[in-house]
Amino acid sequence: MGINSGSINKGGSTITELTVVNGATIDSTTLVIDDTNNLVKIGDDLSLISDSSVIKMGDGNDVTLTHDGTTGVTIAATPITVDSGGTLTLDGASGVNVVGNAGEVDITTSGAVDVNSGAFTLDASTVSIDSSDNINITAGGSGKTLDIDASGALTIDSATSIGIGTNADKPITIESTTLDINASGLVTIDSNGGPISIGGDNNDQAINIGTQGTRTITIGVDQDGLDSSIVKINAEDVKIQNCKTTDGTFPKLTLQTGDQAIAANNILGQIDFQAPDDTGTDSDIVAASIVAIAEGAFSDTSNATSLQLRTGASEVATTKVTINSAGKVGIGDTDPGTALQVSGADAYLTLKNTTAENSDGGAETKIIFEDHANAALGQIETSHSGSADDTKGKMIFSTHTGSSLTAALTIDDTQKASFAGNVDITGGLSFDAGTAVTSIDTDLSSVSGSDDTLASAKAIKAYVDSSGGSGASALNGLSDVSFSSGDLLITSLDLLTTSDSAHNAAGTNVVIRGGNTTAGTSNNQAGGSLTFQGGQGKGTGEGGKIIFQTAQDAGGDASTLNALATRMTITQKGELLFGASQDAEIGVESTATDVAGKSLEISGGASTDGTDPDIAGGDITLIGGASKGNATPGEIKFQVIPAGGSGSSLNTTKQTQMTISQTGVLINDAGNASCDFRVEGEDFPNLLNVDVSLNQVGVGHDEGDPGTPGGTLYVRNKNDNSGGNVPLVLLDNDNVDVIALDIDAANTGTAVLTINADMLQTTNTASAPAAFFMSVDALTTGTAFEIASSSLNTSSRTLMKVQNTDGRADNVTMLHLNNGAHDNAAPFVLLEYSGNQTDHPMILEFRRSDTSAEADDMELGQINFVGVDDGGNLTTYGQIHTEAQDVTDGSEDGKIEFKTQINGTLTTQLQIDKGGVSFPTGLPSEVTVTTDNITLDASNNGGVILIMELGAAKTYTLPAPTDNYRVKFVAAQNNLTYNITVKTASASDRIIGLFARIDHAAESAHGYHTNSFSGANSTTISGSGDGSTGQNNQFVISDVVQGSVFEMFSDGTRWYVWGHLVSSQADVSVDVAATFSKYS
């Protein structure tokens, strides 16, 4: 080095300014030569102008840094070369290692990473690329995964096989619960003509395709022009099953055409049934089909479609059944005009009863004609006639009479037609003999034709001609006798009867009735009365009785008639006496077949109209038979014949419902399954319903008539009287020492108390504040509502449960606590542990009742703190929110967010998740906790930035000091190195440093030492990409040990740094181990 003037003083702390041959100035901050430490420091750039400049290092110059204008920079004795074009070459005979220590190594290029003929290995046990361009990926142990994420198309294409871990011809086996292929493009699996198996060799396998929501499976290439795609399923039983277990869900199969202009006769979808391919003509064509075909062009207002069922015999399947858009069904007809239309050469309809029975009326089939309310207006029934084992049949034509379906015409197996009502003939009437009757007079005074012919044909069994007088003058084939007027007076006979019937034939019936009125224009005409009179007596002589007699139903033999016995006598006093020969009954004659029985009414005597008011009616007195002595008197019993027999047989079993005896009134009969006692209310049939056999009492129960109550005591309030405040049950207990309601339940498997308020719609009124309401206004001490359990059983159970089971009711508040007087220190909600263990915390748990796995980022629970703003709006001022970030078994992650209102927005203030504890960006204070450091940033609020270092080496970039900033660093462990880059506002602004240093082992000897530093910063360097122009400066502190603290702050124009450092050496010089340098 040539020196024009000046001198160099070795060992001093100050270098005298020198002027060298090239005119440069060397001062105390530009060049420092430290002979003690054999160190030369240069504070700024070092320029070696020659193209062949060499920097030699090491004893013997074994490492040289050589620059060449052509080759660039070469580091001798190393495999590192940088040419003039910026190419970095690492050429090592035994390989090149790039070590990232605790960080990562990034290879960034706009081109490709080329390993040429060599191999590129990322941990030889994991991923390598050999010289033949083969990529080898090894799992490297259990629990490892391979994630392939392609934004385009991912294709695995091999003409032979794809081997992972082997070169042999093996299938690909993916052992995982779920295989996720995330591609926005196309995923292609090319099996080279072979089968593709997903799920393995097991029979019970599942394939899930698509994502949650709309799942679409495309077989073949979309719109590739081909006519068909084939999916083969190797199974006899193929199921389409909906895995969702929510109530009301169901599987759905949709066939959708791609045609967007549907016209008439276009097929929307078709399902064909076909046997495997064969050499035959018919065996390999479609045998059956289900086809949906458009009836016309589709539009915004029309999609009329028919469904066709096609079958084939020796043909391609053709349409046999059609259901059109109006719901009309055609069999052999593609355009039915009615609800059911059968067309064809053999358009037959058969109703077949498959029951093997020969009873009369058995093996029946029916055609029923109903109205809109499902009432049968008419019916045609065909059934077996008689009970013999033969094929005799009968037909019954029935019509509805207004009260029931009744047989109108019956045709039996002898071809006999029996009419239940009148037969009106407007045309001719032909008899067996062929004689035509053209008219029959209404009074039968003349008949065209022979009387004998009519009588022999049994068209008219009796004919009475009343034209010759008031009495009967002609009787022909007498069956019925009628008189148009007059009396039938028997003067010499005491018996009016019909003649005896033939031998072994039943006697003839006789009807005596009052006269009927006749049809005419005048309405409301009364029929004639029928009066039975006993003979009149004279004086004290009794009036004649009216006696009714019948023959005994047993006792005689085949040659002797059964004896007559008096069954009922009406005395002169009006007494109705029944015969004493056997028990008597009062009843109503049985009605015709399939007709409801008639009622019997017994009433006391009624008063008649007159001028005197308040006249009482007669009583009805029922008296059991009198006994003698101490014998039990007769009882009064009320009986019914309950239902329970077969549908066509008359029920006959009597059942006593109530008995009145000398001991009292008994309501119930052993084995009685129906209502024992019922009181009918004004609004509903069962005000009081007692069923002793079931031990049940119902008050207000109306579920059926009479029905049975729904519990031992069933109470229902049906007094819907528009706010009449009628309680269901009112317990008014004035005894202060007695429990008003005590429920002592011995049951072990069901609810003790169930309140069903399903019909309750609103309760927020003064009179009805809740479905369950308890007023405790007088309570001063103790507990108003308590659920206590002293069971020693350790099984899991719940003492109180509030449940909303319908997922659609998403605006239900599960628990509402309202305290109107919370001004003292009493807790609003108290969770108290009554045991003496010290390791049993109170647990407040939020969880779903569904046992299926949560999804990632699913919300688990939330606590809102709500108040009313000055606009009257309910506002959430604070919130604690929790989520399940990752639900993977064994590596679960959770998140808790603490939120408050900031300027009208609910904002996250504190977040705790898998990354640590942090205050989100943009808040007045931000806290970030990582595995390397803890950062508290309050700069947005004029506060300090505190950084507590946990890592070995950290680099920080600070902004230009255009504002007042303050940063504090705390070393939390030994051997830290700080690399801090700051941008000053201008070239003249420098970093000002002030340090106090404490030696680790010689604090008392050295004490505190203060040094000031300022950067040279002689030129302005433009910052790249940070949007401002200024000076970049780098501040480095190394070998810092735990306990060191220093701060950096700015005053708007420059940065300052100060603090105290603890030396990592036991005894070193007092020089501060901190350097400042200009850095770009």
Buried (B, 14 or more C-beta within 10 A) or exposed (E): EEEEEEEEEEEEEEBEEBEBEEEEEBBEBBBBBEEEEEEEEEBBEEEEEEEEEBBEEEEEEEEBBBBBEEEBBBBBEEEBBBBEEEEEEEEEEEEEEEEEEEEEEEEEEEEEEEBEEEBBBEEEEBBBBEEEEEEBEBEEEEEEEEEEEBEEEBEEEEEEBBEEEEEEEEEEEEEEEEEEEEBEEEEEEEEEEEEEEEEEEEEEEEEEEEEEEEEEEEEEEEEEEEEEEEEEEEEEEEEEEEEEEEEEEEEEEEEEEEEEEBEEEBBBBBEBEEEEEEEEEEEEBBBBBBBBBBBBEBEEEEBEBBBBBBBBEEEEBEBBBBBBBEEBBBBBBBEBEEEEBBEEEEEEEEEEBEEEEBEEBBBBEBEEEEEEEEEBEBBBBBBBBBEEEEEEBBBBBBBBEEEEBBBBBBBBBEEEEEEBEEEEEEEEEEBEEEBEBEEBEEEBEEBEBEEEBBBEBEBBEBBBBBEEEEEBEEEBBBEEEEEEEEEEEEEEEEEEEEEEEEEEEEEEEEEEEEEEEEEEEEEEEEEEEEEEEBEEEEEEEEBBBBBEEEEEEEEEEEEEEEEEBBBBBBBBEEEEBBBEEEEEEEEEEEEEEEEEEEEEEEEEEEEEEEEEEEEEEEEEEEEBEEEEEEEEEEBBBEEBEBEEEEEEEEEEEEBBBBBBBEEEEBBBBEEBEBBBBBEBBEEBBBBBBBBBBBEBBBBBBBBEEBBBBBEEEBBBEBBEEEEEEEEEEEEEEEEEEEEEEEEEEEEEEEEEEEEEEEEEEEEEEEEEEEEEEEEEEEEEEEEEEEEEEEEEEEEEEEEEEEEEEEEEEEEEEEEEEEEEEEEEEEEEEEEEEEEEEEEEEEEEEEEEEEEEEBEEEEEBBBEBEEEEEEEEEEBBEBBBBBBBBBBEEEEEBBBBBBBBBEEEEBBBBBBBBEBEBBBBEEBBBBBBBEEBBBBBBBBEEEEBBBBBBBBEBBEBEBBBBBEEBBBBBBBBBBEBBBBBBBBBBEBEBBBBBBBBBBBBEBEEEBEEBEEEBEBBBEEEBEBEEEEEBBBBBBBBBBBBBBBBBBBBBBEEEBBBBBBBBBBBEEEBEBEBBBBBEBBE
